[in-house]
Amino acid sequence: MSRRTFALVPIAALLVALLAVPLPYQSEGPGPALEVEPLIHVHGPQLYQSDGKFVLTSVSFLPLTVFGLIKAAADPNTSVIPDSALVFPGETQQHADQRAISDMDESKINATYVVLSKLENYPKEHGAGVLVEAVGSGCPADGRFFPGDLIQRVNGAEIPDERTFQKTLDGIPAGKPVTMRVTAGGQTTDVTLTRGPCQGSKKPLIGISTVPNFPFDVTMSSENIGGPSAGTMWALGLYDLLTPGDLAKGRIVAGTGTIDLDGNVGPIGGVQDKIRAAKGEGADVFLVPDANYADAAKVAGDLQLVKISSFQDALEYLQRGA
C-alpha cells in the first residue's frame, strides 16, 4: 500500500465519523396512526365492540446526522426543525421526553373525565382518593408527581374524596412537610414535600391539580407516543366502548385535538403530518380542531375534514351519521 493510500484511509474515516455526528436538528414527519379502542382497557361496566375504528394520529421526530439532513431535505413529506423547537430553554432532552409523556397522560385523564361525566353519575359517584390531573412546571410537585397518580392518604389521613383532600391540605401549615401515599403503575409509595413557590404564585403551593378518582379502572396505552393532542380521540374511543352501537358507523375515523375537563377541543401542532398519517391508514374522515382546519385543508385532498371545537361537536357529527 502506498503512502498516499495510507494518508487517504484516516481522512476517509474522519469524514465518515463527521457525517455520523448528531446535529442540533430533527426531522418532522408523519408518525404512527393507532386504533385507540384496542388500547383502552376498562374494568367494571359492560363494553360494546364496534366495526368502525377511531384512529389517533401523531408526528414523528428523529435526530439528524449530516446523512439524515440530506435525506430529509430531499423528502417533500419531511420537515427539518431545530432541537430548540422541542426542548425548552434549560431543559434536557430527557426532560422534554418526560414532559411529552406527562402531556399524553394528562390528555387521558381529561378524556376519561369528559366521557364519564356524560355517561356515568360522575364525578358525584367516584372511587376513593384523588387522581393527579396536571403538575405545574417548576412547582414542588414537579418530577415527584405525574398525571394519573392516585393519592390515597395525606399525612396518614384517608382521602375518600376531593373535598377531604383539600380540607386536609388546608389544615397543614405551609412550612410543614406533606406526606402523600401515592399509587402509580401498581406500586404504592409515600412522597414527602413542602409547599413552595409555583409558577409565579406568592402563595406556597404543592403544584398539582386533581380530579375525583374514577368509579372504575380505565387505562390507556399510548406506546411511545407523547404530547396532548390525542385527547379527543381517546374520548371518542372510550365513549364508543361504553355505549351500544357503532359510533363510527363502520368507517375509519381519524383525528386530533387536545381536550380539557370541559370538553373543549384545542389546536395542535403538525396537523399536515397527521393528515398524511391518516391517509396512510385509509381513513374515511378526519376530525380537526377549528384552528387547524386551514392548514389541514392544504394536504387533505379527498380526505373528508370535519371541523370541531368541542367533544360535543364530534359526537353530534358522528351521531348524525354524516
C-alpha angles and dihedrals in degrees: 000000000000126000088249091057091049089052093051095052098066091041091054091046090051091051092050090049092050092049090053095052112114114249126213089254137087135201118240120204145132112316133197119312109211132191103236106205096068086053094055118085120191125180119197116022127070114271128211122211121214138200093223123077136223112208128194116210129209146184124244122221121191129180112244136224122189089270091050092046091055091048094046093049090056094049113088090201094055131073129198117226133175120253087242089071090065104029117062121225110282091014127118123222088251091056091047090052091050090049090054091051091048090050089053092049091050089052089055092051092048093047092050092046092052095048097044090048088059100041107027134044087260139177087018089059111045145142125265119281131021131274122228106240100179140356123217117237112247093011123127089259093054108118092005100071131034135191109279096031111138115222111205105164137024117200088339096310118124114243110213096165146358094268091057090045093055093042091051093050092047089055093058114085113246095245096048123095119257118212117197127188106223133187118202130158091357093304125110122206142155118249119196124194141145127235115258146151113326129183095328096312115141089206113085108248141177091223107229135115118209142194130200114277112265117258091238137016117281121174130174125197114212095174107207097336117117137182133070101269099096093067097103094049092047088054094050093047092050093046090051092050093051097047132063118250133035110290092188091051092226094306133120103247113191127180152136141219140126117254130207131200091271092055095252114152115221135197124271140197129254096029094157091054089050091051089053090049090051092050090051088055092051095247119184096201137012124212108213132182112252093243092055097047098097094052092043092052091059092069103021096094108172093349107115113240123205119192116221134177098177142025087250090059090055093047094049092050093049095043090054087059092224 
